[in-house]
Amino acid sequence: MRPLPEVPSAAPVDAEQNEASLVEHYPRLVRLGYLVLPPSLGRSRRVLAAHALAQRSLQSAHRAGPADGAGVPPARRPGRAETAGPGYAYVRGQVLRGALAAGTPLRLRLRTGRAPLPPVLPLVWGLRLFPHSGGADELALEQRLSELRGPARAAFVLRGLESLADCEVRRELAAAGVADPHAALREADGVPAPYALLSSPEFDPCSLQARPPDLPRRRRYARASLAAAAALVVCGALLGLPGGGWGRAGPAAPPYARNPAAEEALDPGALRVVTASFWRRSPRTDFTAWPTRGDRAEDTRLLRRALTVWARPGSGVRTSATPRTPTGPPMGAPQLLYAGEVGASAVVLFHDGLRVVRYAEPRDADPSEGAALDFARVDGADATSSGALVVDRAGGRVRYLTAPWVRRVSVRDLLAPDRAPRPLHRSPDGVTDALTGPGAGGCRSWDAVELSDGTAVRLMTDLGELAPARLTSGPPSKPHDVSGRAELGSWERTACLLPAVRSHGVRSVNSWTYATQPLPEGSGSAQWLCTRAETWRGTGSRVLAQFQEPSARPPGSRPRGAVAARSEDSPACGPRMPRVLAGVLWKSRGGRWYVLAAGSEQFTSLTTSGGVTGSTRGRLLAVPAGAGDRADLDGELADGSRVGALR
């Protein structure tokens, strides 16, 4: 089964469109440049060079001016992000050309006129910037890419990151000046790593870590600069300073350590402490009502270290944050949620109204040997989304700190819907025993937690962040907690698709069946589901339309659903726009191919065009097709307007 491809409409390419593409897809363009640039530059120089390439690509767009027109861009393969417009393609080509030119020897660049002056910006003094480290798979891919020539590296990245077909890759490489695109593709075929690794934080030059350069050499330079500065101060004192601009009445605030709000934020005695019974009379049921818990809640030294690291994290602190979460210091004294020993770490949890912040240090070791600082947005939390926080994640196992109103916690394997949930023990402070992280062992199991407050049972799962995501079922207008055999069965085949929204700041994931379709040749009935992940920040939602064939396998061994279409930051399948339309190319047991499509109840007719032509009254369509056929899908709504498939 393959999702239906998309053929975008023709559009002129001009400077304004290129500028909009650069701004909208800047992270993707910088990642492309970072991956194609020669690894010999080093990670820090590649980060700055990738940003310079993306920003300088706009200059070429303005010099080019409006184009006379552009042809129809090549058809997009399934899974490609909605970025393949003419403007984006032009800017991507400029970034690719510059990255490939950077790997050309200097004498050849001078001979061919490809040696522009080095960019002035971006420029960083006193720090080395590089992306967050990944796992063993990302390291192996980095080493393998470093062994490839620049064109082969570009071919692999265009295939995996941009999802381009081989013919499109050859066209892009030829436009960038590659002499033999076919050889580049053949060399790229030798990389066995999955393309999904290209989306890892290991290759994200927009999410960076900072480290100092050679400290001894910098110390020598600092001493020389200090001597020169002292000489200037003496000369200035002798000559006198005009205007009193550096006097006591200047507008600058005191240094950070002398600022009253900052001093309060660093004072453990000023932390907001909540009593154990406050949540029973609190007007709000969210993190502000959580009591202060933990056997080290009065450990002033631990709390002071945690607050100080939050305000000024050092180079040895491992920092992570959900997308669009500020990582700055506290704006006044935060609320203390927990301070205690969990597993091999001493953990402190804070809440400042916008964020939950987790500080962790080795339990029985010198804190200077390593600490972790994690940030997650939780603004707008309510009783349904503030039931638990991840307090520890180590060795593929997770522990939660539960809300005081949670009466019972149990563990349910989403891939075994017929198996009863098992109880999960908690300490008196509300910390659960460690349980296996979801998706362990190649997604052979997916442990989610059920939280019961006496009135409802809510299903939550860890998606790699501090706040677990709530899982729901039902149409977008009335999502509800997962219950019943049918809803658990649909989540059995949906759970292994959740890594697509991991570490994305997801607040809740709703999955619902929007159509049931009888399959041709008496092959049973298939389910069409729409799965929508909402984020804490409001933007960046992700939508998956999936096709679930009937399966004769017993529960717990059924295959995951096939993703028919996906979209990001779209209102589709949500309360504002509950409609959804998607299609797949499906092969029957008899070996015949069909285009299958289904729309939600808002659709009155469906039509395919292009390589496969057909139409139907109603919201279910099945048209005979051939292997590899391409088609465009759209539908008509009750008001007569036409809407395309999810993309």
Secondary structure, DSSP 8 states (H G I E B T S, - for coil): -EE--B--------HHHHHHHHHHTHHHHHHHHHHHS-GGG-HHHHHHHHHHHHHHHHHHHHHH-S-S-------B-TT--TT-SHHHHHHHHHHHHHHHHHTS-HHHHHHHT--------S--SS-EEEE----HHHHHHHHHHHTS-HHHHHHHHHHHTT---HHHHHHHHHHTT-S-HHHHHHHHTT--S-GGGGGSGGG-TTSEEEE---HHHHHHHHHHHHHHHHHHHHHHHHH--GGGTTSTT-S----GGG-HHHHHHT-GGGSB---TTHHHH-S--SGGG---BSTTTT-HHHHHHHHHHHHS--TTEEEEE-TT---S--SS--EEEEEEEETTEEEEEEE-SSEEEEEEEETTS-GGG-EEEEEEE-TT--TTT-SEEEEEEETTEEEEEE-TT--EEEEEETT-TTS--EE--B-TTSBB--EE-TTHHHHT--EEEEEE-SS-EEEEE--SSSS-EEEEES-TTS-EE--SHHHHHHHHTTGGGGGGGTTS-EEEEEEEEEEEEE-GGG--EEEEEEEEEEETTSS--EEEEEEE----S-TTS----EEEEEEES--BTSSSB---EEEEEEE-TTS-EEEEEEE-TTEEEEEEEETS-EEEESSEEEEEE-TT--EEEEEEETTS-EEE---
